[in-house]
Amino acid sequence: MDKGLENNAAEGAGEELRRLRASVDEMSSMIALLDRAPIGLVEVSTDGAVVAANHLARALLAQSDLVGCTFEDFIHPDVSDTWDTLWRRMLAGETPQAETLQVQLSAGRTRFLRFTFDREGSHWYLWIEDRSEHRALSTQLTRDTGPERHLLHDLNNALTSGIGLVDVIQLQLEGRTALTGKTLDTLRDHIALVNQSLADTEALVSKSRRARHAAPSAVAAETPRHHILVVDDETAILELLAELFREQYRVSTFSNAAHALRFFNGESSTIDVAIVDHKMPGVSGIGLASEMLATRADLPVILCTTDPELIAEQAAGRVQVERLLEKPIDLTRLRKMVESIVAPDDWPGAFRPASVEDS
């Protein structure tokens, strides 16, 4: 073979090998990136078996290896019918709406995960996000509205009794031109009960109005509401915390740490408490807290975390943030922490700096 042709062939083979290596390197980088993604990703076959799963998906389902497992192994029996419907729709070529379902883990533990279905060519994927904290916070908020539900129940009972007695009176009056004796006494008793029912109803309504619309004192009316800054990359949690505090405080929420810091730098003197999630993409919660404390050293910061190492570091006094709240967040504890900061005179001994809130 001509020497020149041999050289050209060798150069072409070398170039092809370099391109192949570059493709392999790029694919390896992509796989590594997906494995570190802040959302669970699972590839599944049409029979529901897991083909591949990234690190977070394995962590969410508490398994070191998911390959070969099926999601039917994890879906809670209470929502198995919902899962079957979603799976059939995906196999039929539809894209089911994302759904939050309860899954069962080892040792009787459960978790609420949001599943988003996706397809790329012949490959089927599930994106998985943890919604356990959202569900817990929603449940707590629902529980906090219990008094309102009791009020509605009592009102319904009072009105039902009154309406029922009115019906009885109408039956007694039908066809009668005069009432005497025992019939008249019974009618008077029923009328007295109707009046009592109406009085009970009026008292319940008045009590509700006083609780909701009590006029603030002149001093309170002149005092600006305390300002709370809430930072969490999950908008659902932001909405829940805003719902918790907005009736009593001015609340500013941010899902982006950089945007929150920019806002803080312009409003630092007005903010009374900052509630910050620790694990966020980009700037961490402890990083954001450090930036804010560098601007205003006396800022009360409540850092919400599940990180045991951070909790230990803070307990040892090696973390600048004095107030930590372990997750999942207990709304009652969080509310007490905020109230102890903005109104310390009303909460003697309710908060101990440099420790995790555990009361």
BELTAQUI-V22529 format. One record per pair of residues at least 4 apart in sequence whose ideal C-beta (glycine too) atoms are under 8 Angstrom apart, sorted by the first residue. I is the first residue (numbers start at 1). J is the second residue. D is the distance in Angstrom with one decimal. If there is no record, write none. Layout:
# BELTAQUI-V22529
((I J D) (I J D))
This chain:
# BELTAQUI-V22529
((1 5 5.5) (1 6 5.4) (2 6 6.9) (3 7 6.5) (4 8 6.4) (5 9 6.2) (6 10 6.3) (7 11 6.3) (8 12 6.2) (9 13 6.3) (10 14 6.2) (11 15 6.3) (12 16 6.3) (13 17 6.3) (14 18 6.4) (15 19 6.5) (16 20 6.3) (17 21 6.3) (18 22 6.3) (19 23 6.4) (20 24 6.4) (21 25 6.2) (22 26 6.2) (23 27 6.2) (24 28 6.2) (25 29 6.3) (26 30 6.4) (27 31 6.4) (28 32 6.3) (29 33 6.2) (30 34 6.4) (31 35 6.4) (32 36 6.6) (33 37 6.8) (34 41 5.9) (34 54 5.4) (35 54 4.6) (35 55 5.1) (36 54 7.8) (36 55 6.8) (37 41 6.1) (37 54 5.9) (37 56 6.6) (38 56 6.9) (38 281 6.0) (39 56 6.4) (39 127 5.8) (39 128 7.0) (39 129 5.8) (40 53 7.5) (40 54 6.5) (40 56 4.5) (40 57 3.4) (40 59 7.9) (40 60 5.1) (40 113 7.8) (40 126 7.8) (40 127 6.8) (40 128 3.2) (40 129 6.9) (41 53 7.2) (41 54 4.7) (41 56 7.7) (41 57 6.0) (41 125 6.5) (41 126 7.5) (41 127 6.0) (41 128 7.3) (42 50 5.7) (42 52 7.2) (42 53 4.6) (42 54 7.6) (42 57 4.9) (42 66 6.8) (42 125 6.8) (42 126 4.6) (42 128 6.5) (43 50 7.3) (43 51 4.4) (43 52 4.6) (43 53 7.5) (43 123 6.0) (43 124 6.8) (43 125 5.6) (44 48 6.0) (44 49 6.6) (44 50 5.8) (44 51 6.3) (44 71 7.4) (44 124 5.1) (44 125 7.3) (44 126 6.2) (45 49 4.9) (45 51 5.6) (45 124 7.2) (46 91 6.3) (46 124 6.9) (47 70 7.5) (48 70 4.3) (48 71 5.9) (48 72 6.2) (48 87 6.7) (49 68 6.1) (49 69 7.1) (49 70 5.4) (50 66 4.4) (50 67 5.5) (50 68 6.5) (50 69 5.1) (50 70 7.1) (50 71 7.7) (51 67 6.8) (52 67 6.7) (53 57 4.2) (53 58 5.5) (53 66 4.1) (53 67 7.1) (54 58 7.3) (55 59 6.3) (56 60 6.1) (56 128 7.6) (57 61 6.5) (57 66 6.6) (57 128 5.4) (58 63 5.3) (58 64 6.5) (58 65 7.1) (58 66 5.6) (60 111 6.9) (60 113 6.1) (60 128 5.7) (60 130 5.8) (61 66 6.4) (61 74 5.8) (61 103 6.8) (61 105 6.9) (62 105 4.6) (62 106 5.9) (62 109 7.4) (63 69 6.9) (69 73 5.3) (69 74 7.6) (71 75 5.8) (71 83 6.9) (71 126 7.6) (72 80 7.5) (72 83 7.4) (74 103 4.4) (74 104 6.3) (74 105 7.4) (75 79 6.1) (75 80 5.4) (75 83 4.5) (75 101 6.3) (75 102 7.9) (75 103 6.0) (75 104 7.7) (76 80 7.3) (76 101 7.2) (76 102 4.1) (76 103 6.1) (76 104 5.1) (76 110 6.4) (78 102 6.5) (79 83 6.0) (79 101 4.7) (79 102 5.6) (80 84 6.3) (81 85 6.5) (82 86 6.5) (82 99 6.6) (82 101 6.3) (83 87 6.2) (83 101 6.2) (84 88 6.4) (85 89 6.5) (86 90 6.5) (86 96 4.5) (86 99 6.0) (86 115 7.3) (86 117 6.9) (87 91 6.5) (88 92 6.2) (89 94 4.4) (89 96 4.5) (90 94 6.6) (90 95 7.4) (90 96 5.7) (90 117 5.0) (90 119 7.5) (90 124 6.8) (95 117 6.1) (95 118 7.6) (95 119 7.2) (96 117 5.0) (98 114 5.9) (98 115 6.6) (98 116 4.3) (98 117 7.6) (99 114 7.1) (99 115 5.7) (100 112 5.6) (100 113 7.0) (100 114 4.5) (100 115 7.7) (100 131 4.8) (100 134 8.0) (100 135 7.4) (101 112 7.2) (101 113 6.4) (101 114 8.0) (101 115 6.3) (102 110 5.6) (102 111 7.4) (102 112 5.5) (103 110 6.7) (103 111 5.5) (103 112 7.7) (103 113 5.5) (104 108 7.8) (104 109 7.5) (104 110 5.4) (105 109 4.3) (105 110 6.6) (105 111 6.2) (111 130 6.7) (111 132 5.0) (112 130 7.5) (112 131 4.7) (112 132 4.7) (112 134 7.5) (112 135 4.6) (113 128 5.4) (113 129 6.8) (113 130 6.2) (113 131 6.4) (113 132 7.9) (114 128 7.1) (114 129 4.5) (114 130 7.8) (114 131 4.7) (115 126 5.6) (115 127 7.4) (115 128 6.1) (116 126 7.1) (116 127 4.2) (116 128 7.9) (116 129 7.7) (117 124 7.7) (117 125 7.6) (117 126 6.3) (118 124 7.7) (118 125 4.3) (118 126 7.3) (118 127 6.3) (119 123 6.9) (119 124 5.6) (119 125 6.9) (120 125 6.8) (131 135 5.9) (131 236 7.6) (132 136 6.3) (132 328 6.9) (133 137 6.2) (133 234 7.9) (133 237 6.5) (133 327 6.5) (133 328 4.9) (133 329 6.8) (134 138 6.2) (134 234 7.4) (134 236 4.7) (134 237 6.4) (134 240 7.0) (135 139 6.3) (136 140 6.5) (136 328 4.9) (136 329 7.6) (137 141 6.4) (137 237 6.5) (137 240 4.4) (137 241 7.7) (137 328 7.8) (137 329 6.4) (137 331 6.5) (138 142 6.3) (138 240 6.5) (139 143 6.3) (140 144 6.4) (140 330 7.5) (140 331 4.4) (140 332 7.5) (141 145 7.0) (141 240 6.2) (141 243 6.3) (141 244 6.6) (141 331 7.0) (144 244 8.0) (144 331 7.2) (145 149 6.5) (146 150 6.3) (147 151 6.4) (148 152 6.6) (149 153 6.4) (150 154 6.3) (151 155 6.3) (151 204 6.3) (151 207 7.9) (151 208 5.7) (152 156 6.2) (153 157 6.6) (154 158 6.4) (154 204 5.6) (155 159 6.1) (155 201 6.2) (155 204 5.4) (155 205 7.3) (156 160 6.0) (157 161 6.4) (158 162 6.5) (158 197 5.2) (158 200 4.5) (158 201 4.4) (158 204 6.7) (159 163 6.1) (159 197 7.3) (159 201 5.9) (160 164 6.2) (161 165 6.4) (161 193 7.4) (161 197 4.8) (162 166 6.5) (162 194 5.3) (162 197 3.5) (162 198 5.8) (162 201 7.1) (163 167 6.7) (164 168 6.7) (165 169 6.4) (165 190 5.2) (165 193 5.3) (165 194 4.8) (165 197 6.9) (166 170 6.5) (166 194 6.2) (167 171 6.6) (168 172 6.5) (168 190 5.8) (169 173 6.3) (169 187 6.3) (169 190 5.3) (169 191 6.8) (169 194 7.4) (170 174 6.6) (172 176 7.2) (172 179 7.9) (172 183 6.7) (172 186 7.3) (172 187 5.7) (172 190 7.7) (173 179 7.9) (173 187 7.9) (176 183 7.8) (179 183 5.4) (179 184 4.4) (179 187 6.1) (180 184 5.5) (181 185 7.2) (182 186 6.2) (183 187 6.3) (184 188 6.4) (185 189 6.6) (186 190 6.5) (187 191 6.4) (188 192 6.4) (189 193 6.6) (190 194 6.5) (191 195 6.5) (192 196 6.4) (193 197 6.4) (194 198 6.4) (195 199 6.3) (196 200 6.3) (197 201 6.4) (198 202 6.3) (199 203 6.3) (200 204 6.5) (201 205 6.4) (202 206 6.2) (203 207 6.3) (204 208 6.5) (205 209 6.4) (206 210 6.4) (207 211 6.5) (208 212 6.2) (209 213 5.4) (210 214 5.4) (216 220 3.9) (216 221 5.0) (217 221 6.9) (218 222 6.6) (219 223 6.3) (224 250 7.8) (225 248 7.4) (225 249 5.6) (225 250 4.7) (226 249 5.0) (226 250 7.0) (226 272 4.4) (226 273 7.3) (226 342 4.5) (227 249 6.9) (227 250 4.6) (227 251 7.9) (227 252 7.0) (227 267 7.6) (227 270 5.0) (227 271 5.0) (227 272 5.3) (227 273 7.9) (228 245 5.6) (228 249 5.0) (228 250 7.1) (228 251 5.1) (228 252 7.3) (228 271 7.5) (228 272 6.7) (228 273 5.0) (228 274 7.6) (228 275 6.5) (228 338 6.7) (229 252 5.2) (229 253 8.0) (229 254 7.5) (229 260 6.8) (229 263 7.5) (229 264 6.5) (229 267 8.0) (229 271 5.0) (229 273 7.2) (229 274 4.5) (229 275 7.1) (230 238 6.0) (230 241 5.0) (230 242 6.7) (230 245 7.8) (230 251 6.4) (230 252 7.2) (230 253 4.7) (230 254 7.4) (230 274 7.9) (230 275 4.8) (230 276 7.9) (231 253 7.6) (231 254 5.0) (231 255 7.7) (231 257 6.2) (231 260 4.4) (231 274 7.1) (231 275 7.2) (231 276 4.8) (231 277 6.5) (231 280 7.5) (231 285 7.3) (231 288 6.4) (232 237 4.7) (232 238 5.3) (232 241 7.4) (232 253 7.8) (232 255 6.6) (232 276 7.7) (232 277 4.1) (232 280 7.3) (232 304 7.8) (233 255 5.3) (233 256 7.4) (233 257 7.8) (233 277 6.7) (233 280 4.4) (233 281 6.1) (234 238 7.0) (234 255 7.2) (234 277 7.6) (235 239 6.3) (235 255 5.3) (236 240 6.6) (237 241 6.2) (237 277 7.4) (237 329 8.0) (238 242 6.1) (238 253 4.3) (238 254 7.7) (238 255 6.1) (239 243 6.3) (239 253 7.9) (240 244 6.5) (241 245 6.4) (241 251 7.6) (241 253 7.3) (241 275 6.7) (241 334 7.9) (242 246 5.3) (242 251 5.0) (242 253 5.3) (244 331 5.9) (244 334 7.7) (244 335 6.9) (245 249 4.8) (245 251 5.0) (245 335 7.9) (245 338 7.1) (246 250 8.0) (246 251 4.9) (249 272 8.0) (249 338 7.7) (249 342 7.7) (252 263 6.6) (252 267 7.5) (252 271 7.8) (254 259 5.1) (254 260 3.7) (254 263 6.5) (255 259 8.0) (256 260 6.6) (256 282 7.8) (257 261 6.3) (257 280 5.5) (257 282 5.9) (257 283 3.9) (257 284 7.8) (257 285 7.7) (257 287 7.5) (257 288 4.6) (258 262 6.6) (258 282 6.7) (258 283 6.4) (259 263 6.4) (260 264 6.2) (260 288 6.6) (261 265 6.4) (261 283 7.5) (261 288 6.2) (261 291 5.5) (261 292 6.9) (262 266 7.1) (263 267 5.9) (264 268 5.5) (264 271 6.6) (264 274 7.5) (264 292 5.4) (264 295 7.1) (265 295 6.4) (267 271 5.9) (268 292 7.4) (268 295 5.5) (268 296 4.9) (268 299 7.4) (269 296 7.7) (271 299 6.8) (272 300 7.1) (272 341 7.0) (272 342 5.4) (273 300 5.0) (273 301 7.8) (273 302 6.6) (273 338 5.5) (273 341 5.3) (273 342 6.6) (274 289 7.2) (274 292 6.2) (274 299 6.1) (274 300 7.1) (274 301 4.8) (274 302 7.1) (275 301 8.0) (275 302 4.8) (275 304 6.9) (275 334 7.3) (275 338 7.6) (276 285 4.4) (276 288 5.7) (276 289 5.6) (276 301 6.2) (276 302 7.1) (276 303 5.4) (276 304 7.0) (277 285 5.3) (277 304 5.2) (277 305 7.8) (278 284 6.3) (278 285 3.7) (278 286 6.2) (278 303 5.6) (278 304 6.3) (278 305 3.8) (278 306 7.7) (278 307 6.1) (278 310 6.5) (279 284 6.8) (279 285 6.9) (279 305 7.3) (279 306 7.6) (279 307 7.4) (280 284 6.1) (280 285 6.0) (280 288 7.6) (283 287 4.6) (283 288 5.2) (283 291 7.6) (284 288 7.0) (285 289 6.2) (285 303 5.5) (285 304 7.4) (285 305 7.0) (286 290 6.3) (286 303 6.6) (286 310 6.9) (286 319 7.0) (286 321 6.7) (287 291 6.6) (288 292 6.5) (289 293 6.0) (289 301 4.7) (289 303 5.9) (289 320 7.1) (289 321 5.0) (290 294 6.3) (290 320 6.0) (291 295 7.1) (292 296 6.6) (292 299 5.6) (292 301 6.8) (293 297 5.7) (293 299 5.9) (293 301 6.8) (293 320 5.9) (293 321 7.6) (295 299 7.9) (300 322 8.0) (300 323 6.6) (300 341 4.7) (301 321 5.1) (301 322 7.6) (301 323 6.3) (302 323 4.7) (302 324 7.6) (302 325 5.6) (302 334 7.2) (302 337 5.8) (302 338 7.4) (303 310 7.9) (303 321 4.8) (303 323 6.8) (303 324 5.3) (303 325 7.2) (304 324 7.9) (304 325 5.0) (304 326 7.9) (304 327 5.4) (304 329 5.8) (305 310 5.4) (305 311 6.7) (305 324 6.2) (305 325 7.7) (305 326 6.9) (305 327 6.3) (306 326 6.9) (306 327 4.6) (307 311 6.5) (308 312 6.2) (309 313 6.3) (310 314 6.2) (310 319 6.7) (310 324 7.5) (311 315 6.3) (311 324 6.1) (311 326 6.9) (311 356 5.7) (312 316 6.4) (313 318 4.6) (313 319 4.9) (314 318 7.3) (314 319 4.0) (314 321 6.6) (314 322 7.9) (314 324 5.2) (314 354 7.5) (314 356 7.1) (315 354 7.7) (315 355 6.5) (315 356 6.7) (317 354 6.2) (322 353 4.5) (322 354 5.2) (323 337 6.5) (323 351 7.5) (323 353 7.1) (323 357 6.9) (324 355 7.8) (324 356 4.7) (324 357 7.0) (325 329 6.4) (325 330 7.8) (325 333 6.5) (325 334 6.0) (325 337 6.6) (325 356 7.3) (325 357 5.3) (326 356 5.9) (326 357 7.8) (326 358 7.9) (329 333 7.8) (329 334 5.7) (330 334 6.6) (331 335 6.1) (332 336 6.5) (333 337 6.3) (333 357 5.6) (333 359 7.2) (334 338 6.5) (335 339 6.2) (336 340 6.1) (336 347 7.2) (336 350 6.1) (336 351 7.9) (336 359 7.5) (337 341 6.6) (337 351 6.2) (337 357 5.6) (338 342 6.3) (339 343 5.7) (339 346 7.0) (339 347 6.0) (339 350 7.7) (340 344 6.0) (340 347 3.9) (340 350 4.2) (340 351 4.0) (341 351 7.1) (343 347 6.6) (344 348 8.0) (344 351 7.8) (347 351 6.8) (350 359 7.4) (351 357 7.2))
